[in-house]
Amino acid sequence: MNRKEKYHLWKNRMEDFEASGDTIHEWVAKQEEITEYQFHYWRKKFKSETNSQSNNQINSGWTSLDVPTFTTNTAIELRLDDLSVYIPEDVSEEHLCRVLRVLRNG
């Protein structure tokens, strides 16, 4: 019997035990060629497997959140009468000086 077959055999045995309502000692006594040591070994194996799966589900339970994007706008808008000049935040100082010179001399 390979590992997979043995695993399923013992999985079925554990299900039978749970459904029986017997104590471990009573259930094992009714079985052929099963010791309490084997029973406890497999029961512990399945219990730790279940705990491991539960922990993985808890740890991998990521939640997706929609986080709004906040943009900081340090742009400048100059208004003079009917003239409006928008100066983006990444404008070079040199370029801004040229624009202001033109406005002064205009």
C-alpha positions in Angstrom: 0.0 0.0 0.0 1.5 3.4 -1.0 1.4 6.6 1.1 -1.6 8.0 -0.7 -3.7 4.9 -0.1 -2.6 4.7 3.5 -3.5 8.3 4.0 -7.0 7.8 2.6 -7.5 4.6 4.6 -6.7 6.4 7.8 -8.8 9.4 6.8 -11.8 7.1 6.4 -11.0 5.4 9.7 -10.9 8.7 11.5 -14.3 9.6 10.0 -15.7 6.3 11.1 -14.4 6.8 14.6 -15.9 10.3 14.8 -19.3 8.9 13.6 -19.2 6.0 16.0 -19.5 7.9 19.3 -17.1 5.4 20.9 -14.2 6.2 23.0 -10.8 5.7 21.4 -10.2 2.6 23.5 -13.6 1.1 22.5 -13.3 1.9 18.8 -9.7 0.5 18.6 -10.8 -2.7 20.4 -13.5 -3.3 17.7 -10.9 -2.9 14.8 -8.6 -5.6 13.5 -4.9 -4.9 13.5 -5.1 -1.3 14.7 -3.3 -0.3 17.8 -4.0 2.8 20.0 -0.5 4.0 19.2 -1.3 4.0 15.4 -4.7 5.7 16.1 -3.0 8.5 18.1 -0.3 8.9 15.5 -2.7 9.4 12.6 -5.1 11.5 14.7 -2.3 13.8 15.6 -1.1 13.9 11.9 -4.6 14.9 10.7 -5.0 17.5 13.5 -1.7 19.2 12.7 -2.6 19.2 9.0 -5.9 20.9 9.8 -4.2 23.4 12.0 -1.7 24.1 9.3 -4.4 24.7 6.7 -6.2 27.0 9.1 -3.1 29.0 9.8 -2.4 29.3 6.0 -6.0 30.6 5.5 -5.6 33.1 8.2 -2.2 34.3 7.0 -3.2 34.5 3.4 -6.5 36.2 4.0 -5.4 39.5 2.4 -8.0 42.0 1.8 -7.9 44.4 -1.1 -8.3 48.0 -0.3 -9.0 50.9 -2.6 -6.7 53.7 -1.4 -7.5 57.1 -2.9 -4.6 58.8 -4.6 -3.9 62.2 -3.1 -2.1 64.4 -5.4 -0.3 67.4 -4.1 -0.6 70.3 -6.4 1.8 73.1 -5.7 1.2 74.7 -9.0 0.6 78.5 -9.1 -2.1 80.3 -10.9 -1.7 84.1 -11.5 -4.7 86.2 -12.4 -4.5 89.8 -13.4 -7.8 91.3 -14.8 -8.7 89.0 -17.7 -5.3 87.4 -17.9 -4.7 84.0 -16.2 -1.3 82.3 -16.1 -0.9 78.7 -14.8 2.5 77.7 -13.6 3.0 74.0 -13.1 5.0 72.8 -10.1 7.8 71.3 -12.2 8.5 74.5 -14.2 12.2 75.6 -14.2 13.1 78.8 -12.4 14.7 80.1 -15.6 11.5 79.6 -17.6 9.4 81.3 -14.9 11.7 84.3 -14.9 11.3 84.7 -18.6 7.5 84.5 -18.4 7.5 87.2 -15.6 9.8 89.4 -17.7 7.5 89.2 -20.6 4.5 90.0 -18.4 6.2 93.0 -16.9 7.3 94.4 -20.2 4.1 93.6 -22.0 
